[in-house]
Amino acid sequence: MASYDYDLFVIGAGSGGVRAARTAAATGVKVAVAEDRYLGGTCVNVGCVPKKLYSYAAHFHDAFEDSSGFGWTIPQAPSFDWATLRDNKIEEIKRLNGIYNRLLEGAGVTLINGRAKVVDAHAVEVNGERITAEKILVAVGGWPWTPEFEGNEYTVNSNQVFDLDEFPKRFLVLGGGYIAVEFASIFNGLGAEAHLVYRGALFLRGFDHEVREFTRDEMAKKGVNLHFETNIERIRKVEGGLEVTLTNGEQLEVDAVLAATGRRPHLEGLGLDTLGVELNTDNTIRVNERYESSVPSILALGDVIGGPELTPVALAEAMHLVQHHYGDKTPGPLDYQNIATAVFCHPNIGTVGLSEEEARERFGAVRIYSADFRPMKHTLSGSDERCLMKLVVDDASDRVVGAHMVGDEAGETIQGIAIAVRAQLTKTDFDATVGIHPTAAEEFVTMRSLTRR
Ligand code: NDP
């Protein structure tokens, strides 16, 4: 029997890679991880974590405005200091990097600082050294991608936007996905003039249509300038900023442009092409339910295999992969249905299950229950922010197949509802649940009248 330096060699210490390494090591196998950038990957360093911190920062804007109706006087107009937020964020991320380091050390995983290249089915090369392993796990994630246009070198991507030297008083984001709506909201909340440029008629393609329209209206009310059905034609550096020309002829002058036009697998220089590892049409790695590529000793998970690019998905894949390869019982395939998600635009979106459009296509007859209301807090705050809640019900089975919310802390509410949707509970179950009063979330169990079929 061949002997290897390690049982498992993980490339990439992001959410999925670290979870797989630690959980595998806990079963007693010998594990190493190679990482050339930062521990914790996109989520901890340039994704979920700093984004949520910046989103909190941006929410203070509303809080200051809302407070006067509750009797508060703020002696002088609040002002915002970008450097304080950015540098406090940097310190917090350093703390988290340290935690990841200790978690790996504590689990007995060898951490190697360097970019690994796969040289054969059981060997990698890192920092000039050849290391062998029975299995190699590719968990390298994705990398932001920017389309070609004149002046695209003046854009920043989502890896760079958190650490801008100066606060962009005029900010533009290109794209209509998660990152675009979140950063348009963040910079708007922090006090910038914010523009979002999206090539389609309505952003957040794939989300429930009513949710997308509602979010559009709420974001516009908060002051985000939405430019739909247009794209960036060129960017030129001008005195004091960047001149952005859109394909509809409009010209805007801004201080920073964020390209939030999607992410691609970070496979360059990894050596997988020479080994004949099969890719899907979008260049993600094709794997089976055991997360094995077409070369069975090479495994992959997370953003690099496509599917929902979400940290909890990578974590679930890591746990599954370890069960398959080192566990005492074989798990079934990971269930990718009903994965709840939140978009941290302002107000937040929380969603689980099918959109109304998907449900109509799948089931034909559906029932829609929805509530569009002014949250209690805003009776005194004077804010005109509204909240949308919506249940999509398969008429034949009475099962709630989709739940959607746009409003304060929507992700917190939908996480609980996601359990009910995953458990295939019916509208009758929702109706039989006694609400918590006074909350916004109680709407989900008190929506008695049918909105439409
Ligand atoms: P998305 O794939 O969500 O969105 C990309 C956007 O860019 C789409 O609106 C797309 O338009 C547009 N686009 C693509 N190509 C072009 C082009 N050539 N010119 C103009 N526009 C273009 O990617 P993001 O970068 O926003 O985020 C990456 C992923 O990270 C997300 O899909 C999500 O899975 C994850 N993420 C999750 C978060 C969360 O959980 N809260 C937060 C942030 C990111 P079109 O729709 O027309 O194709």
Residues whose N, C-alpha, C, O or C-beta is under 5 A from the ligand:
A	BS01	NDP	P147 G175 G176 G177 Y178 I179 A180 R199 G200 R205 A260 T261 G262 R263 P308 E309 L310 A342 V343 F344
